[in-house]
Amino acid sequence: MPRPIFDPVVHQPQRLQICALLAPTRGLPFAEVRDEVGLSDSALSKHLRSLEAEGYVSIARQLTQGRRTTHVTLTHAGREALCGHVSELQRLARLVSPRPRVRFS
């Protein structure tokens, strides 16, 4: 289990969505990620470049039946960063959640 650590790259809301979407898969086509997250092509490309620069996603471009396709995969480092970030958010949430108070009679 990755240690809880806040990751500013993963923390950005759309990047967090992208990583969470990719986590249970072996990767997804660019268009599917775009549609699920609800971003424009250019906005998604920008976020993917940030994640790729950290080694959190790999982007494979290929020519299939004369069409260029792009496939996005969460890397091992990306999965570790996502899990560590989520663990840290859960830890922080426990700190601020209301606790039952003990009443003494």
N, CA, C and O atoms as a Tinker XYZ file with bonds, in Angstrom:
   420  protein
     1  N      0.851000   -1.183000    0.000000    73     2
     2  CA     0.000000    0.000000    0.000000    64     1     3
     3  C      0.891000    1.238000    0.000000    63     2     4     5
     4  O      1.775000    1.364000    0.847000    81     3
     5  N      0.666000    2.148000   -0.938000    73     3     6
     6  CA     1.479000    3.364000   -0.966000    64     5     7
     7  C      1.238000    4.211000    0.271000    63     6     8     9
     8  O      0.135000    4.247000    0.817000    81     7
     9  N      2.287000    4.886000    0.699000    73     7    10
    10  CA     2.117000    5.719000    1.885000    64     9    11
    11  C      1.306000    6.953000    1.519000    63    10    12    13
    12  O      1.426000    7.469000    0.408000    81    11
    13  N      0.477000    7.430000    2.450000    73    11    14
    14  CA    -0.332000    8.614000    2.176000    64    13    15
    15  C      0.554000    9.831000    1.930000    63    14    16    17
    16  O      1.368000   10.200000    2.777000    81    15
    17  N      0.392000   10.436000    0.790000    73    15    18
    18  CA     1.143000   11.651000    0.474000    64    17    19
    19  C      0.326000   12.497000   -0.500000    63    18    20    21
    20  O     -0.182000   11.998000   -1.505000    81    19
    21  N      0.211000   13.770000   -0.186000    73    19    22
    22  CA    -0.518000   14.703000   -1.027000    64    21    23
    23  C      0.290000   14.934000   -2.301000    63    22    24    25
    24  O      1.467000   15.288000   -2.227000    81    23
    25  N     -0.319000   14.741000   -3.453000    73    23    26
    26  CA     0.372000   14.920000   -4.730000    64    25    27
    27  C     -0.270000   16.078000   -5.489000    63    26    28    29
    28  O     -1.396000   15.944000   -5.969000    81    27
    29  N      0.425000   17.215000   -5.607000    73    27    30
    30  CA    -0.167000   18.384000   -6.256000    64    29    31
    31  C     -0.483000   18.173000   -7.735000    63    30    32    33
    32  O     -1.357000   18.852000   -8.273000    81    31
    33  N      0.200000   17.256000   -8.397000    73    31    34
    34  CA    -0.099000   16.994000   -9.811000    64    33    35
    35  C     -1.418000   16.245000   -9.929000    63    34    36    37
    36  O     -2.260000   16.597000  -10.755000    81    35
    37  N     -1.602000   15.228000   -9.120000    73    35    38
    38  CA    -2.832000   14.430000   -9.152000    64    37    39
    39  C     -4.000000   15.209000   -8.547000    63    38    40    41
    40  O     -5.150000   14.979000   -8.921000    81    39
    41  N     -3.725000   16.116000   -7.630000    73    39    42
    42  CA    -4.781000   16.819000   -6.896000    64    41    43
    43  C     -5.682000   17.672000   -7.791000    63    42    44    45
    44  O     -6.864000   17.839000   -7.488000    81    43
    45  N     -5.154000   18.208000   -8.872000    73    43    46
    46  CA    -5.958000   19.055000   -9.752000    64    45    47
    47  C     -7.196000   18.252000  -10.163000    63    46    48    49
    48  O     -7.054000   17.112000  -10.607000    81    47
    49  N     -8.411000   18.811000  -10.030000    73    47    50
    50  CA    -9.640000   18.021000  -10.195000    64    49    51
    51  C     -9.745000   17.197000  -11.482000    63    50    52    53
    52  O    -10.104000   16.021000  -11.424000    81    51
    53  N     -9.443000   17.784000  -12.629000    73    51    54
    54  CA    -9.566000   17.008000  -13.868000    64    53    55
    55  C     -8.509000   15.910000  -13.948000    63    54    56    57
    56  O     -8.785000   14.825000  -14.460000    81    55
    57  N     -7.310000   16.176000  -13.451000    73    55    58
    58  CA    -6.274000   15.132000  -13.466000    64    57    59
    59  C     -6.628000   14.006000  -12.496000    63    58    60    61
    60  O     -6.352000   12.838000  -12.770000    81    59
    61  N     -7.233000   14.353000  -11.375000    73    59    62
    62  CA    -7.694000   13.336000  -10.432000    64    61    63
    63  C     -8.756000   12.459000  -11.101000    63    62    64    65
    64  O     -8.735000   11.236000  -10.957000    81    63
    65  N     -9.679000   13.085000  -11.829000    73    63    66
    66  CA   -10.702000   12.330000  -12.563000    64    65    67
    67  C    -10.067000   11.418000  -13.613000    63    66    68    69
    68  O    -10.456000   10.257000  -13.746000    81    67
    69  N     -9.106000   11.936000  -14.346000    73    67    70
    70  CA    -8.444000   11.153000  -15.395000    64    69    71
    71  C     -7.768000    9.924000  -14.788000    63    70    72    73
    72  O     -7.938000    8.810000  -15.282000    81    71
    73  N     -7.009000   10.130000  -13.725000    73    71    74
    74  CA    -6.308000    9.009000  -13.081000    64    73    75
    75  C     -7.296000    7.988000  -12.524000    63    74    76    77
    76  O     -7.097000    6.782000  -12.669000    81    75
    77  N     -8.359000    8.473000  -11.888000    73    75    78
    78  CA    -9.363000    7.564000  -11.323000    64    77    79
    79  C    -10.073000    6.779000  -12.425000    63    78    80    81
    80  O    -10.390000    5.603000  -12.247000    81    79
    81  N    -10.317000    7.418000  -13.547000    73    79    82
    82  CA   -10.961000    6.750000  -14.676000    64    81    83
    83  C    -10.059000    5.659000  -15.256000    63    82    84    85
    84  O    -10.529000    4.577000  -15.607000    81    83
    85  N     -8.775000    5.950000  -15.352000    73    83    86
    86  CA    -7.830000    4.997000  -15.940000    64    85    87
    87  C     -7.444000    3.862000  -14.994000    63    86    88    89
    88  O     -7.075000    2.780000  -15.451000    81    87
    89  N     -7.525000    4.092000  -13.690000    73    87    90
    90  CA    -7.019000    3.131000  -12.701000    64    89    91
    91  C     -7.559000    1.708000  -12.863000    63    90    92    93
    92  O     -6.768000    0.764000  -12.834000    81    91
    93  N     -8.860000    1.514000  -13.030000    73    91    94
    94  CA    -9.341000    0.128000  -13.120000    64    93    95
    95  C     -9.237000   -0.484000  -14.522000    63    94    96    97
    96  O     -9.752000   -1.576000  -14.760000    81    95
    97  N     -8.578000    0.212000  -15.442000    73    95    98
    98  CA    -8.514000   -0.267000  -16.827000    64    97    99
    99  C     -7.078000   -0.593000  -17.232000    63    98   100   101
   100  O     -6.129000   -0.347000  -16.489000    81    99
   101  N     -6.953000   -1.148000  -18.426000    73    99   102
   102  CA    -5.635000   -1.360000  -19.030000    64   101   103
   103  C     -5.321000   -0.200000  -19.968000    63   102   104   105
   104  O     -4.412000   -0.286000  -20.794000    81   103
   105  N     -6.073000    0.872000  -19.835000    73   103   106
   106  CA    -5.917000    2.039000  -20.694000    64   105   107
   107  C     -7.178000    2.261000  -21.499000    63   106   108   109
   108  O     -7.984000    1.351000  -21.693000    81   107
   109  N     -7.333000    3.496000  -21.965000    73   107   110
   110  CA    -8.529000    3.861000  -22.719000    64   109   111
   111  C     -8.147000    4.731000  -23.906000    63   110   112   113
   112  O     -7.115000    5.403000  -23.890000    81   111
   113  N     -8.989000    4.715000  -24.942000    73   111   114
   114  CA    -8.764000    5.635000  -26.051000    64   113   115
   115  C     -8.936000    7.088000  -25.581000    63   114   116   117
   116  O     -9.755000    7.379000  -24.709000    81   115
   117  N     -8.159000    7.978000  -26.169000    73   115   118
   118  CA    -8.213000    9.401000  -25.851000    64   117   119
   119  C     -9.658000    9.905000  -25.883000    63   118   120   121
   120  O    -10.091000   10.605000  -24.968000    81   119
   121  N    -10.405000    9.551000  -26.933000    73   119   122
   122  CA   -11.776000   10.042000  -27.092000    64   121   123
   123  C    -12.672000    9.609000  -25.937000    63   122   124   125
   124  O    -13.538000   10.371000  -25.506000    81   123
   125  N    -12.475000    8.405000  -25.438000    73   123   126
   126  CA   -13.290000    7.925000  -24.318000    64   125   127
   127  C    -12.966000    8.690000  -23.038000    63   126   128   129
   128  O    -13.869000    9.043000  -22.278000    81   127
   129  N    -11.685000    8.946000  -22.799000    73   127   130
   130  CA   -11.284000    9.738000  -21.630000    64   129   131
   131  C    -11.886000   11.138000  -21.746000    63   130   132   133
   132  O    -12.461000   11.657000  -20.790000    81   131
   133  N    -11.749000   11.741000  -22.922000    73   131   134
   134  CA   -12.291000   13.078000  -23.170000    64   133   135
   135  C    -13.785000   13.136000  -22.867000    63   134   136   137
   136  O    -14.250000   14.040000  -22.173000    81   135
   137  N    -14.528000   12.173000  -23.387000    73   135   138
   138  CA   -15.976000   12.171000  -23.209000    64   137   139
   139  C    -16.377000   11.924000  -21.759000    63   138   140   141
   140  O    -17.298000   12.567000  -21.254000    81   139
   141  N    -15.699000   11.006000  -21.088000    73   139   142
   142  CA   -16.028000   10.693000  -19.694000    64   141   143
   143  C    -15.726000   11.854000  -18.756000    63   142   144   145
   144  O    -16.498000   12.132000  -17.838000    81   143
   145  N    -14.601000   12.534000  -18.985000    73   143   146
   146  CA   -14.188000   13.628000  -18.103000    64   145   147
   147  C    -14.864000   14.937000  -18.511000    63   146   148   149
   148  O    -14.980000   15.858000  -17.703000    81   147
   149  N    -15.310000   15.017000  -19.766000    73   147   150
   150  CA   -16.017000   16.200000  -20.232000    64   149   151
   151  C    -15.110000   17.379000  -20.547000    63   150   152   153
   152  O    -15.437000   18.526000  -20.240000    81   151
   153  N    -13.974000   17.090000  -21.160000    73   151   154
   154  CA   -13.024000   18.139000  -21.531000    64   153   155
   155  C    -12.925000   18.247000  -23.049000    63   154   156   157
   156  O    -13.274000   17.315000  -23.774000    81   155
   157  N    -12.449000   19.391000  -23.515000    73   155   158
   158  CA   -12.149000   19.545000  -24.939000    64   157   159
   159  C    -10.867000   18.770000  -25.241000    63   158   160   161
   160  O    -10.123000   18.407000  -24.331000    81   159
   161  N    -10.621000   18.524000  -26.514000    73   159   162
   162  CA    -9.387000   17.840000  -26.911000    64   161   163
   163  C     -8.159000   18.581000  -26.396000    63   162   164   165
   164  O     -7.234000   17.964000  -25.867000    81   163
   165  N     -8.150000   19.907000  -26.549000    73   163   166
   166  CA    -6.965000   20.676000  -26.145000    64   165   167
   167  C     -6.774000   20.669000  -24.632000    63   166   168   169
   168  O     -5.643000   20.575000  -24.155000    81   167
   169  N     -7.864000   20.769000  -23.870000    73   167   170
   170  CA    -7.749000   20.751000  -22.405000    64   169   171
   171  C     -7.261000   19.385000  -21.924000    63   170   172   173
   172  O     -6.406000   19.303000  -21.043000    81   171
   173  N     -7.807000   18.314000  -22.503000    73   171   174
   174  CA    -7.364000   16.973000  -22.112000    64   173   175
   175  C     -5.894000   16.776000  -22.476000    63   174   176   177
   176  O     -5.129000   16.222000  -21.686000    81   175
   177  N     -5.497000   17.220000  -23.654000    73   175   178
   178  CA    -4.093000   17.094000  -24.062000    64   177   179
   179  C     -3.168000   17.788000  -23.076000    63   178   180   181
   180  O     -2.108000   17.260000  -22.738000    81   179
   181  N     -3.558000   18.955000  -22.619000    73   179   182
   182  CA    -2.741000   19.707000  -21.658000    64   181   183
   183  C     -2.586000   18.924000  -20.349000    63   182   184   185
   184  O     -1.481000   18.818000  -19.816000    81   183
   185  N     -3.687000   18.380000  -19.836000    73   183   186
   186  CA    -3.627000   17.608000  -18.591000    64   185   187
   187  C     -2.806000   16.331000  -18.779000    63   186   188   189
   188  O     -2.035000   15.948000  -17.899000    81   187
   189  N     -2.974000   15.684000  -19.916000    73   187   190
   190  CA    -2.206000   14.460000  -20.166000    64   189   191
   191  C     -0.717000   14.749000  -20.278000    63   190   192   193
   192  O      0.101000   13.943000  -19.835000    81   191
   193  N     -0.351000   15.887000  -20.863000    73   191   194
   194  CA     1.070000   16.256000  -20.932000    64   193   195
   195  C      1.647000   16.428000  -19.526000    63   194   196   197
   196  O      2.770000   16.000000  -19.259000    81   195
   197  N      0.878000   17.054000  -18.627000    73   195   198
   198  CA     1.337000   17.224000  -17.239000    64   197   199
   199  C      1.525000   15.874000  -16.561000    63   198   200   201
   200  O      2.528000   15.649000  -15.884000    81   199
   201  N      0.564000   14.977000  -16.741000    73   199   202
   202  CA     0.654000   13.646000  -16.136000    64   201   203
   203  C      1.785000   12.830000  -16.761000    63   202   204   205
   204  O      2.481000   12.093000  -16.062000    81   203
   205  N      1.966000   12.960000  -18.060000    73   203   206
   206  CA     3.035000   12.228000  -18.747000    64   205   207
   207  C      4.408000   12.735000  -18.304000    63   206   208   209
   208  O      5.341000   11.946000  -18.155000    81   207
   209  N      4.533000   14.039000  -18.094000    73   207   210
   210  CA     5.813000   14.619000  -17.658000    64   209   211
   211  C      6.237000   14.072000  -16.297000    63   210   212   213
   212  O      7.431000   13.973000  -16.016000    81   211
   213  N      5.272000   13.717000  -15.452000    73   211   214
   214  CA     5.562000   13.131000  -14.139000    64   213   215
   215  C      5.732000   11.619000  -14.211000    63   214   216   217
   216  O      6.102000   10.985000  -13.222000    81   215
   217  N      5.464000   11.042000  -15.377000    73   215   218
   218  CA     5.556000    9.589000  -15.530000    64   217   219
   219  C      4.310000    8.873000  -15.051000    63   218   220   221
   220  O      4.348000    7.668000  -14.800000    81   219
   221  N      3.195000    9.599000  -14.920000    73   219   222
   222  CA     1.968000    9.011000  -14.385000    64   221   223
   223  C      1.088000    8.362000  -15.449000    63   222   224   225
   224  O      0.293000    7.477000  -15.132000    81   223
   225  N      1.214000    8.782000  -16.691000    73   223   226
   226  CA     0.485000    8.136000  -17.781000    64   225   227
   227  C      1.445000    7.893000  -18.934000    63   226   228   229
   228  O      2.457000    8.578000  -19.082000    81   227
   229  N      1.105000    6.912000  -19.739000    73   227   230
   230  CA     1.820000    6.719000  -20.999000    64   229   231
   231  C      0.804000    6.936000  -22.113000    63   230   232   233
   232  O     -0.364000    6.564000  -22.002000    81   231
   233  N      1.283000    7.543000  -23.179000    73   231   234
   234  CA     0.418000    7.876000  -24.305000    64   233   235
   235  C      0.993000    7.195000  -25.539000    63   234   236   237
   236  O      2.129000    7.455000  -25.934000    81   235
   237  N      0.198000    6.324000  -26.139000    73   235   238
   238  CA     0.631000    5.600000  -27.335000    64   237   239
   239  C     -0.187000    6.080000  -28.528000    63   238   240   241
   240  O     -1.417000    6.018000  -28.529000    81   239
   241  N      0.521000    6.555000  -29.535000    73   239   242
   242  CA    -0.139000    6.995000  -30.767000    64   241   243
   243  C      0.172000    5.969000  -31.850000    63   242   244   245
   244  O      1.313000    5.536000  -32.012000    81   243
   245  N     -0.867000    5.594000  -32.583000    73   243   246
   246  CA    -0.647000    4.621000  -33.649000    64   245   247
   247  C     -1.598000    4.887000  -34.809000    63   246   248   249
   248  O     -2.613000    5.569000  -34.664000    81   247
   249  N     -1.248000    4.344000  -35.935000    73   247   250
   250  CA    -2.076000    4.457000  -37.125000    64   249   251
   251  C     -2.823000    3.144000  -37.289000    63   250   252   253
   252  O     -2.206000    2.093000  -37.458000    81   251
   253  N     -4.146000    3.200000  -37.240000    73   251   254
   254  CA    -4.970000    2.006000  -37.368000    64   253   255
   255  C     -5.973000    2.243000  -38.492000    63   254   256   257
   256  O     -6.793000    3.157000  -38.412000    81   255
   257  N     -5.909000    1.432000  -39.525000    73   255   258
   258  CA    -6.792000    1.547000  -40.688000    64   257   259
   259  C     -6.800000    2.978000  -41.233000    63   258   260   261
   260  O     -7.850000    3.529000  -41.562000    81   259
   261  N     -5.626000    3.552000  -41.316000    73   259   262
   262  CA    -5.497000    4.893000  -41.863000    64   261   263
   263  C     -5.891000    6.018000  -40.926000    63   262   264   265
   264  O     -5.829000    7.190000  -41.297000    81   263
   265  N     -6.297000    5.670000  -39.715000    73   263   266
   266  CA    -6.692000    6.684000  -38.730000    64   265   267
   267  C     -5.694000    6.703000  -37.593000    63   266   268   269
   268  O     -5.224000    5.662000  -37.134000    81   267
   269  N     -5.381000    7.900000  -37.151000    73   267   270
   270  CA    -4.476000    8.046000  -36.008000    64   269   271
   271  C     -5.297000    7.889000  -34.729000    63   270   272   273
   272  O     -6.296000    8.580000  -34.531000    81   271
   273  N     -4.867000    6.983000  -33.874000    73   271   274
   274  CA    -5.545000    6.784000  -32.592000    64   273   275
   275  C     -4.550000    6.999000  -31.456000    63   274   276   277
   276  O     -3.349000    6.770000  -31.601000    81   275
   277  N     -5.078000    7.440000  -30.339000    73   275   278
   278  CA    -4.257000    7.676000  -29.155000    64   277   279
   279  C     -4.845000    6.883000  -28.006000    63   278   280   281
   280  O     -6.048000    6.934000  -27.751000    81   279
   281  N     -3.988000    6.148000  -27.316000    73   279   282
   282  CA    -4.398000    5.302000  -26.196000    64   281   283
   283  C     -3.660000    5.784000  -24.944000    63   282   284   285
   284  O     -2.444000    5.973000  -24.970000    81   283
   285  N     -4.392000    5.980000  -23.859000    73   283   286
   286  CA    -3.821000    6.514000  -22.621000    64   285   287
   287  C     -3.872000    5.442000  -21.541000    63   286   288   289
   288  O     -4.909000    4.815000  -21.325000    81   287
   289  N     -2.746000    5.236000  -20.865000    73   287   290
   290  CA    -2.646000    4.216000  -19.822000    64   289   291
   291  C     -2.040000    4.819000  -18.561000    63   290   292   293
   292  O     -1.075000    5.580000  -18.635000    81   291
   293  N     -2.600000    4.485000  -17.413000    73   291   294
   294  CA    -2.026000    4.886000  -16.133000    64   293   295
   295  C     -0.827000    3.982000  -15.857000    63   294   296   297
   296  O     -0.950000    2.758000  -15.911000    81   295
   297  N      0.318000    4.566000  -15.565000    73   295   298
   298  CA     1.528000    3.785000  -15.291000    64   297   299
   299  C      1.524000    3.304000  -13.839000    63   298   300   301
   300  O      0.669000    3.688000  -13.041000    81   299
   301  N      2.493000    2.462000  -13.524000    73   299   302
   302  CA     2.644000    2.011000  -12.135000    64   301   303
   303  C      2.873000    3.216000  -11.217000    63   302   304   305
   304  O      2.288000    3.302000  -10.137000    81   303
   305  N      3.723000    4.138000  -11.652000    73   303   306
   306  CA     3.983000    5.350000  -10.853000    64   305   307
   307  C      2.710000    6.178000  -10.693000    63   306   308   309
   308  O      2.473000    6.758000   -9.633000    81   307
   309  N      1.898000    6.232000  -11.736000    73   307   310
   310  CA     0.633000    6.960000  -11.664000    64   309   311
   311  C     -0.338000    6.321000  -10.689000    63   310   312   313
   312  O     -1.027000    7.010000   -9.936000    81   311
   313  N     -0.384000    5.000000  -10.712000    73   311   314
   314  CA    -1.264000    4.271000   -9.781000    64   313   315
   315  C     -0.806000    4.491000   -8.341000    63   314   316   317
   316  O     -1.627000    4.704000   -7.449000    81   315
   317  N      0.506000    4.439000   -8.118000    73   315   318
   318  CA     1.051000    4.687000   -6.776000    64   317   319
   319  C      0.726000    6.111000   -6.317000    63   318   320   321
   320  O      0.332000    6.322000   -5.170000    81   319
   321  N      0.893000    7.081000   -7.212000    73   319   322
   322  CA     0.607000    8.479000   -6.867000    64   321   323
   323  C     -0.872000    8.664000   -6.552000    63   322   324   325
   324  O     -1.220000    9.341000   -5.585000    81   323
   325  N     -1.739000    8.069000   -7.358000    73   323   326
   326  CA    -3.178000    8.179000   -7.132000    64   325   327
   327  C     -3.562000    7.541000   -5.804000    63   326   328   329
   328  O     -4.281000    8.154000   -5.014000    81   327
   329  N     -3.101000    6.331000   -5.545000    73   327   330
   330  CA    -3.447000    5.633000   -4.301000    64   329   331
   331  C     -2.912000    6.374000   -3.080000    63   330   332   333
   332  O     -3.607000    6.491000   -2.070000    81   331
   333  N     -1.691000    6.868000   -3.168000    73   331   334
   334  CA    -1.125000    7.638000   -2.062000    64   333   335
   335  C     -1.893000    8.920000   -1.822000    63   334   336   337
   336  O     -2.127000    9.306000   -0.677000    81   335
   337  N     -2.286000    9.582000   -2.900000    73   335   338
   338  CA    -3.036000   10.837000   -2.787000    64   337   339
   339  C     -4.411000   10.582000   -2.162000    63   338   340   341
   340  O     -4.831000   11.305000   -1.259000    81   339
   341  N     -5.096000    9.564000   -2.642000    73   339   342
   342  CA    -6.417000    9.230000   -2.092000    64   341   343
   343  C     -6.294000    8.851000   -0.617000    63   342   344   345
   344  O     -7.142000    9.234000    0.189000    81   343
   345  N     -5.259000    8.110000   -0.258000    73   343   346
   346  CA    -5.039000    7.750000    1.152000    64   345   347
   347  C     -4.846000    8.989000    2.011000    63   346   348   349
   348  O     -5.369000    9.069000    3.123000    81   347
   349  N     -4.094000    9.954000    1.495000    73   347   350
   350  CA    -3.876000   11.198000    2.241000    64   349   351
   351  C     -5.175000   11.993000    2.375000    63   350   352   353
   352  O     -5.447000   12.553000    3.437000    81   351
   353  N     -5.974000   12.048000    1.320000    73   351   354
   354  CA    -7.266000   12.739000    1.405000    64   353   355
   355  C     -8.175000   12.056000    2.430000    63   354   356   357
   356  O     -8.881000   12.728000    3.182000    81   355
   357  N     -8.157000   10.732000    2.459000    73   355   358
   358  CA    -8.961000   10.002000    3.443000    64   357   359
   359  C     -8.475000   10.292000    4.859000    63   358   360   361
   360  O     -9.283000   10.463000    5.771000    81   359
   361  N     -7.157000   10.349000    5.044000    73   359   362
   362  CA    -6.592000   10.664000    6.360000    64   361   363
   363  C     -7.023000   12.060000    6.799000    63   362   364   365
   364  O     -7.416000   12.259000    7.949000    81   363
   365  N     -6.949000   13.014000    5.894000    73   363   366
   366  CA    -7.354000   14.385000    6.218000    64   365   367
   367  C     -8.852000   14.464000    6.517000    63   366   368   369
   368  O     -9.272000   15.193000    7.415000    81   367
   369  N     -9.645000   13.721000    5.771000    73   367   370
   370  CA   -11.092000   13.719000    6.000000    64   369   371
   371  C    -11.423000   13.185000    7.392000    63   370   372   373
   372  O    -12.348000   13.673000    8.042000    81   371
   373  N    -10.674000   12.192000    7.848000    73   371   374
   374  CA   -10.915000   11.659000    9.197000    64   373   375
   375  C    -10.600000   12.707000   10.260000    63   374   376   377
   376  O    -11.240000   12.732000   11.311000    81   375
   377  N     -9.618000   13.576000    9.996000    73   375   378
   378  CA    -9.259000   14.615000   10.965000    64   377   379
   379  C    -10.358000   15.654000   11.134000    63   378   380   381
   380  O    -10.540000   16.191000   12.227000    81   379
   381  N    -11.078000   15.936000   10.081000    73   379   382
   382  CA   -12.088000   16.995000   10.143000    64   381   383
   383  C    -13.505000   16.475000   10.325000    63   382   384   385
   384  O    -14.424000   17.270000   10.521000    81   383
   385  N    -13.707000   15.178000   10.267000    73   383   386
   386  CA   -15.058000   14.646000   10.425000    64   385   387
   387  C    -15.476000   14.738000   11.889000    63   386   388   389
   388  O    -14.665000   14.546000   12.795000    81   387
   389  N    -16.751000   15.034000   12.101000    73   387   390
   390  CA   -17.223000   15.147000   13.483000    64   389   391
   391  C    -17.130000   13.808000   14.207000    63   390   392   393
   392  O    -17.445000   12.752000   13.658000    81   391
   393  N    -16.694000   13.890000   15.432000    73   391   394
   394  CA   -16.591000   12.677000   16.247000    64   393   395
   395  C    -17.694000   12.712000   17.300000    63   394   396   397
   396  O    -18.038000   13.776000   17.814000    81   395
   397  N    -18.237000   11.556000   17.613000    73   395   398
   398  CA   -19.254000   11.541000   18.673000    64   397   399
   399  C    -18.630000   11.973000   19.999000    63   398   400   401
   400  O    -17.521000   11.565000   20.344000    81   399
   401  N    -19.352000   12.787000   20.715000    73   399   402
   402  CA   -18.857000   13.255000   22.016000    64   401   403
   403  C    -19.377000   12.346000   23.121000    63   402   404   405
   404  O    -20.522000   11.895000   23.103000    81   403
   405  N    -18.516000   12.100000   24.059000    73   403   406
   406  CA   -18.895000   11.273000   25.203000    64   405   407
   407  C    -19.553000   12.186000   26.226000    63   406   408   409
   408  O    -19.010000   13.233000   26.577000    81   407
   409  N    -20.708000   11.787000   26.695000    73   407   410
   410  CA   -21.409000   12.578000   27.712000    64   409   411
   411  C    -21.247000   11.908000   29.065000    63   410   412   413
   412  O    -21.424000   10.700000   29.216000    81   411
   413  N    -20.916000   12.710000   30.009000    73   411   414
   414  CA   -20.796000   12.208000   31.377000    64   413   415
   415  C    -22.005000   12.690000   32.161000    63   414   416   417
   416  O    -22.366000   13.865000   32.098000    81   415
   417  N    -22.624000   11.792000   32.892000    73   415   418
   418  CA   -23.803000   12.176000   33.678000    64   417   419
   419  C    -23.403000   12.637000   35.049000    63   418   420
   420  O    -24.262000   13.000000   35.853000    81   419
